[in-house]
Amino acid sequence: MIHAPALPSLDQLVDGVRAGRRAVLARAITLVESRKPAHRALAEQLLQALLPFTGAALRVGITGVPGVGKSTTIDSLGTMLTGKGHRVAVLAVDPSSTRTGGSILGDKTRMARLAVDAHAFVRPSPSAGTLGGVAARTRETLLLCEAAGYDVVLVETVGVGQSETAVADMTDTFLVLMLPGAGDELQGLKKGILELADIVAVNKADGDGLIRARAAAAEYRAALQVLGVREPHWSTPVLACSGLTGEGLETLWQQVQLHGERSQQAGAFAARRSAQQVRWMWTLLDERIRERIRTDTTLRDEVPTIAAEVAAGRLAPGLGAARIAARLGLEPT
């Protein structure tokens, strides 16, 4: 009989993560992502023990439509940063298969230089159907990376659905990558993504695309002026860059740093993180309630019946919700 390997002790995990041992960090992240009760209990203890050693990294969210060149840009940007002495963690959230729940873990191949960089850590994670495509434990993974000594954490979203909002809500600076050809882009561009952006960068500003990228950047600047200033201490800059050649990435990073500095000076940096922590607590509570519905035998049998009644129009949605809440002990029966 093959026995599962014994779980490492809390002290072993804490010491290994704090020492920056990549194998231990990877195992700690796997533990955090696990749904097994024993793993979850140990993961919560681990996160609590490491909490005093978190918070020092600069957290940058990066989004953009598929094909905009996110992974190429992150590979070039991350390599530039490790060359400057930074330790860079990349949390690349992959789209999960709707049939199997698996993920397309291709980021390590798309980030060829960072994948072999001793000062970088690339972690693809399946989104597992979480709202917006953001892995359920990305925030905890971010904290583990900070505790391991990574001072820059880049969080890449799949760029679909509401993933932009989710990533913006766990990072300090939110970067939106755009494609050249702003005329077509602006037609289908949701206003919300520009409102979330702390920095906008038009990618693929190289070769024949350079002129188009600069023209697109001018159009985005005009669009942002119409929207107005989102924060009193910051006006969203629009840059042109090339993830392929690295052109413009130095300026891009300077803007990321400047945004952090201005936010700290205005007192918005700490306030943003505090608000994110509280919102994440409520998100986790919501997740636990849903997990209870999925795992409780009685609820698992009853909820589909209640949902079918609501779908057929025989039961009001409010009453259906009340019945489920009553089963959870949230309302009197």
N, C-alpha and C positions, 0 to 999 in steps of 0.2 A: 504494500500500500504506500502511495506517495503522499507524504504529509506536507502541508503548506509551510513555508519557512516561518519561524517564529518572528513576531513583531519586535523590532528593536526597542530598547527602553527609551523613555522620555529623555533621560540624560544623554544617551548616545546620539539621539536625533538633534538635541539642542547643541551639543558640542560639535557635531559634524557640520551642521548648518552654519554655526558661528565661525567655524574654521574655513568655511568656503569650499568644503569638499563636494564636488559636483555630483558624485554618485549618491551621497547622503541627501543633498538637496533634491535630486530627482526622485529619490524614494519618499522624501517628505511631501513633495507635490503629489505623487501618486496616492499617498495616504490621505491627503486633503481632498482629493478628487473622488475617493472611494465612497460608496454608499453603505458599506458594511458598518453596523453599529459599533463594533469594537474599534474599527479604524477611525470612525468619526469621533469617538470619545477621545482617543489618543491625539487626533489631529487638533481638537479644540484645546487640549492641554498644551500641546506644542505651540500653537499660535499665541496662547496667553503667556507662555514662558518667554517667547521671542518678541512680544510686543514692545518691550523697552528698547529693543535694538532696531526698530523699524522707524520709518518716517524721514530718513535722511536723503533718500534718492529723489531725483527729479523724475516725475512721472509724466510721460508724453503719450497721448493717444493719437493714433494715425488712422485715417479712414480715406475712402475714395472708392469710386465705382470699380468693379472688376475690370482689369486691363489697364488701370491707370499707372501701374508700376509700383505698388506699395512695397512688395518684397524686395525689388531691386533697389529702391530708394533706401529702405531700412538697412539692407546689406551695405550699401555705400556709406550711409550716415553712421551706422554702427562701427564700421571699420575705421572711419575717420576719427570717431570718438575714442576707440581703444588706442589708436595711435597717439592721442593726446593724453593718455594715461587713465582714462575712465574705464570702469568695469561696467559692461552693458548687458542687461538682460532683455530678451525679446520674448514677449508672450504673444504668440501668433495663434489666433483663434480660427480654427478651420470649420467649414460647414459640415455638419453631420449628415450622414445618409438618412433620409426619412424612412427607408426600409429596414436598414440594419442597425442604425445608431452608430455606425462607425464613422471615421473621419478621413479626409484626404490629407494625410500628414506629409505634405510636400514642401513645407517651408524650409526644412533643412537643406533641401536640394536647391531651392530657389535662392537661399542665402548662403551661397557656397563658401564665401570668405568667413563670415561670422561663425558658421558651423564648425570650423576648425580653429577658430581664434581662442587662445587660452584665456583671454580676458573677456570673453563673451559667453552667454548661456542662452541658447535658443530652445524654447519649449512650445511645441505645437500642442494644442489641446482641443479635443472634440467639443463642439458647442452643446451636444446632447439635447438639442431641442430647446435650450434656454431662450427666453425672449430676446430678440435682437441678435441672436447668434453669438452672444458672449458666453464663454464657458462659465458654468455655475460657480466655479471656484477660482476664477481669474483674480479676484481681489485678494484672496488668501495667498495665492501663488505669488502675487506681487509683494506681499509682506514677507514671505519666505525669502524671496530674492533680495530684498532690502536687508534682511537680517544676515544674509550670506555675504554682504559687502558690496553688492552691485549698486552703484551710485546713479545710474541712469536706467530707467525701466521704460521700454517702448512697448506699447500695447497696440497690436494691429487688429483691427476689426475686419470682418468679411465685407463690410460695405454694403449690406443689404438690410431691408426692413428698418427696425428701430435700433440697430446695433450702434449707430452713431451716438444716440442719447445715452445708452448704457456705458459706452467707453468714455464719453465726455464726463460722466458722473463718477469716474474712478481715477481720473488723471488731473494733473495740474495745468497742463497746456494741451489744447486739442488742435491738431493739425489736419486740415482737409486738403488732400491732393486732388487736383483737377487736371483734365486733359486739355490740350490746345483745341481751338475751334469753339470759342466761347459762345458764338451765335447759336449753335445747335445746343450747346450745353445749357445755356440760360433758359432756353425754351422749356426744357423738362426738369429744371433744377428746383428742388423743393426749397422754399424759403427757409425752412427750419434748419437745414444743414449750415447755411451761411450764418444764421443766428447763433449757432453753437460754436463756430470756428473762432479760435484765438489767432490762428495764422492760416492763410490760404496760400498754397504753392501750386503753380501750374507746372506740371512735370513734363518731361520729354522736350525740354527746351534745348535741343541739340540738332545739328544737321539742318535738314529742310524744315524741321518743326520749330526752329528758334524764333522766326518772325511771327509765326502763328501763336506761339506761346506768349510772346510779349504783347501781342494784340489782345489775347484772351485775358491776360493779367490786367490790362487797362479796363476791359469791360467788367471784370469782377470788382475792381476798385470802384467803378461807377455804381455798381449794384449795391455795394456795401455802404456807400455814401447815402443812398436812398433809404437803406434800413436804419441808418443812424448808429451812434455809439452804444454798444452793449454794456460796457463798463466805463465808469468815469475816468479811470486811470489808464485805459488802454484803447487804442484804435487799431483794429485788425489790419495788419499789413498783408499785401498781396505780392508774392515773389514769383520769379520764374527760376526753375532749376532743372537739373538733369540727374536722375538717379543712375543713369547709365554711365555718364562721364564724371559725375561728381560736381559739375559746375553749379555754383550757387548754394551748395550745401553748407559751406562755411557761414555764409550770410544767414541762411535758414537757422542754423544752430545759435547764432548770435541773437536772433529774434526770440528764440525759445528761452534763452537765458534772460534776455531783457524783460520778457513777459513775467518770468518768475520774480525778478527783482522788483518790478513795478507793483506786482501783486503783493509782495511782502511789505513794501513801503506803505501801501494803502491799507494794509491789514486784511486784505481779501484772501491771501494765501491760506492762512490758518483757518479763517472762517469757512472757506471752501472745503477744506479737508474735514473739518468738524461736521459740517452738514452732510458730507458724503458718508461719514461713519454712521451717523444716525439713520440715514436713508437705507444704508446697507443692512443695519440691524432689522429694520422693518421688512426688507426684502427677504432676509433669512427666515424671519418669522413666517412670512407668507409661504416660503418654500417648505417649512416644517409642517404647516397645515396641509399643504398639498401632498406631502409625503405620507402624512397620516391617512389621508383619503385613499392613497394608492396601496397602502400596506395593511390597513385595518380590514379584516375579513368581512365584517358586517357592512362597513361603508363601501367597500369595493363592490359588493353585490347590490347595494341599494342605490348608489349614485347613478349608475347607468339607467336604472328604472326611472328615477326622478328626472334625469336629463331627457329621457324619451317622452315622458309626460309633458315636459316643458316644450319640447320640439313639436309635439302633436297639437299644442295649443290647449291642452286639457288642464294645465297647471300654470299659474302665473309665475314668471321668473323669480319674483320676490319671495313667493311662498316656497318655491323650490329651494332657494338659497337658505331660507329660514329652517327648512327641514334638515338640510345637511348641517347647518350650524348647530341645530339642536342635538344631532347625533354626535357632534364633536364636543358637546357640553358647553357651547358658547351661548345658547339660548335655552330657556325652559321648554320642556317638551309639552 
